[in-house]
């Protein structure tokens, strides 16, 4: 059986090139669309520690809310980056879709809310971006309107590879650990490990996010790693790792591979996505970064590693 060109193309570009300059406008629009969909999950899903109930998840075609309770039914929303559609499905068989194509955030918001209404699951959300300096309401945003389907698909495929390796890394830890999940506030895929001890009070200061919400997220000591498409001080797609609270000596720790570095602006270790994508063994290189940054934070932070890590023999 001959594979279709679409499937074949996806298989041959497992770690696609992702130049930030090429996709900056698409990412800015997509970020706000994802916030609208993510806020739907925030409105419907029961609370979970550290705000884990609001995240999105990788699917075989894009990003999904997973099943969300709506009264006696379930509803799921998926952004399909292969056929470039947003699809809503319910547990009683309703299904509706809308195209992912160039359009303003305001138009996307209106069409999405109408789509939820059409499947019998109307939802009210606060229509203002979170964790962005921009506070232009979604209902009024006719500035962000770019959508390059090819770049969006590449971004998703890069995220899917990151998710796959982060899943392997997560399996090495038997202490409290988050799922590998997508935070639509900052547009990042993350996996977070916890020592089991309370953390000092977080100072807050995240743009357009109440300090009490940040303190809930960082109530306990953690080491987090993940991927995001870049921006600000990091002008390229990258993997990151940080420790909260940051133990003395963390910034000077020797981590691997050689392409990794510590960003004084972000207070995080950074590994450029391009270094992983072009490596002869991308999975091994990324796992080396994840493991070495975790070991630096956990050792310097005095974590009880013997009781938190999976035995090599298990």
N, C-alpha and C positions, 0 to 999 in steps of 0.2 A: 504493500500500500504506500503510495507516495504522499509525503507530508505536504500540507498546503504551504504556500509561500509565507503566510503570516506565522504559522507554527515554526517553520524552518528558520525564519528570521529571528524569532525569539530564542530558539535553541542555540544559534550561532553567536548571539550577543549576550551571553549570560551576564557579563559585567560590562555594560555599555558605557561609552564615553558620555560625560555629563558636564560639559562646560557651563559654568554658572552664567557667564555673560550671554550665552545663546538663549538661556531659558529664564532669565530674570523676570521678565514681564509675565510669562506663563505661570511661574511659581507664585508671583504676587497675587494673581487672580485665583489660582487654585487654592492657595492658602486660605483665602476668605471663603471660598466655596466649602472647603473642608471644615472650617469653623462653623458654618451654618449647619452642616450635617452633624458635626460633633455636638453642637449644642442641643440637637434633637435627642441624642443619647443622654446628655446631661439631664435633660428634662424628664426622661422616661425611666432610666435605669436606677435601681435602688442604690443608695450610697455605699461605697466600699472605701476602706482605708487608703489614704494618700491620693484620693481622687482617681483611683483606678477604674471607677465605673464610667468615666466619661471618654475613655480612649477608643480608638478605632483599631482594627486588626487587618493584617494581610489576608487576602483571599487568593484563590487561584486565578483571579482575573483583575484584581485591584485592591481596593480597601472597603471594608465592611463595618457596619455598626455591630454586627452579630444580632441575634434575635433580642428584641427589646419588648418588655411587657407593655401592653396597652389595654387597660381594663382586663377583660377575660381573654384577650387575644395576644398574639405576638406580631411584631412588625420588624422588618429588617430593611436596611438601605445599603446598597452596594454601589460604589463608583467603579465601573468596568472600564479599564484602560486598554482593553483589547478591541472591543466594539465601540468604545467611547459613548457609553450610556450611563445614566444614573437609573437604577432599578429599585423600586420598592415592592416588597412582597409581604403578604400577611399569612398567618396560620390558617385562615379560612379560604385561601386560594386566590385572593385578589393580587393582581400584579399590574403595575404601571411603570412606564419608563419615560425618560426625557433625554434628549441628546446632550452630550458634552461637546460643546462647540463654542467658538468665540461669542461671548455675550457679556453684558455688564453684570456686576455683582447684584445690582438691584433687580435685573431681569431674572437672574438665576434664583434669587430669593423668592420672588413672586411665583415663578413656575414651580419651584420645589414645594412651597407651601400649598399650592393648588394640587400638586400631585399627592401629597399626604392626605389632603381633604378627600381626594377621589378614591383612596383606598380605605376610607373610614377611620383615619388616624390623625386628625388635626392636632397640631402641637403649637404651643406658644413659646417663643424663645426671646431672650433679650438680644435684639438685632444690632449689637455693637461688637467690634473685634476685641479679643483679649490678647494680652501679651504682645501687643504691637503699639508703637508710638501713635499710629493712626487710629483715630476714634470716629472716623466717618461711618455713620450707620449703614448697614447693608442695604437698607431700603432706599438710601440716597446715593449709593456708590455707583456712579457712572464713569468713574475714572479707570478702574481696573476691569479690563474687558478682553484680555489676550488669552488664547488657548491654542497652543501648538500641539496637536495630538501626538505627533512623533516624539516630541520632547517629553510630554507627560507620560507616554508609555515607557520611555527610557528611564525616567525618574522612578517609576513604579518597579521596573525590573531591577534597578540598582537597590532599591529598598527591599525587594524580595530576596536578593542575595544576602544583604545585610541581615535580614530577619532569619534566614536559614542558618547562618553561622552563629548568630546570637543565641538561637535555640540550642545549638550544640554547647555553647559556653554556659548557658543557664543550667544545663544538666549536670555540671560539675559541682553544683552547690546544693546542699541539703538544708541550709538555714532558710529563713524567710526571704523570699525573692519574688519580685513582680513577674507577671507574664512579660513576654516581648510584645510591646504594644506601641501604638502611634499616638503621640500627643499632638492634637491639632492646634493647640495654643501656640507652641513654638515650632511646629512642623518638624518634629523629630521622632525617630524610632528609638525606643529605650528599653533597657533591662536593668533593674536595680536590685542590688543585694543589701541585706541589712545585718548588722552585728547583733541585734537584739537589745541594744542599750538606747536609752533616751539621748537625744541630741540637744545641744544648747539652743536657746531660742533664736530662730532665724531672723535676721534683720529686715527681711522683706525687700521692697524696692523694685519688684518686677513690674514693668510697664502695664498699666491698666489691669492689674490683678491685686485684689485686696491682700494686705499683709497677713490676715488671719488665714487666708486660703493657702498662701505660701508656707505658713507655719504648720498647717496640717500636712502638707506634702513632705516637709522635712522635719517631722516630729521625732524621728529616730535616726541614729547614725546609719549612713548608707554610702555605698560606692556604686555609681551609676555609669553605664556606658551605652553608646548608641551611635546613630548616624543622622545627619541632617544635610540638606543640600547646600549649606553655606550661607554666608552673609555677614555684614558688619566687619569685624576684625579678621574674619576668615573668608577670603574671597574665592573659595572653591568648596565643592562638596567634600565632606570629611567625616571621619569617625572621631568620637570624643570619649573621654573618661575623666571623671572627677570623684573626689571624696568629700563628703560633708559629715562632720566638720573636717576641714583639711588638716591632717596632722603635720607637725613640724618636720621639715625635710622632704615633704612630698614633691614640691616643685623641683627639687634637685635630684630626685630619684632617677636612677638609670633604668629606663624602660626600653623595650624593643618594639619594633625594628628601628634601624637607624633613621628612617624617615619620620619617626614620631618626634614631637617637640612639645614643650610646655608653653601655653599662651598666658602671659601675664595679664592680658586684658580679660580673658574669660575665666582664668583660674582653672584651666582644664588642660589635660594632655590632648593633642590633636594628631591624627594620622590622616594625611590626605587620601581621599578616595582614589585618586589617580595612582598613587603608589600601590594600592591594593589591586586595582583593576589591571595594571600592567605587570604585576608580579607573575612569576612562573607558577607559583602555587598560592593563589589569592586567599583561600580558606586558611592555610597554615599561617600566612603572614598576619591576617586579621586576628586569629586566635592568639598569636604571640603578643600582639598589642593588648588585647583584652585581658589575658592572663597576667602579663607583667605589670600593667597598671593596677589591676586588682591586688596583686601581691604587694606592691609598693604601699598602697593605701591600707590594706589589712594589717601588714606587718608593722608599719610605722604607727598605725592607730591602735595597736594592741588587741586586735580581734582574736577570739578564741578559734583559730583556724582549724584545729584538730576536730572540733565538734561541728563545724559549719561546712566543711568540704567533703565531697564524696571520696571515699577511699579508692585508690587506684585498682584495688583488687575487687571492688564491688561491681 
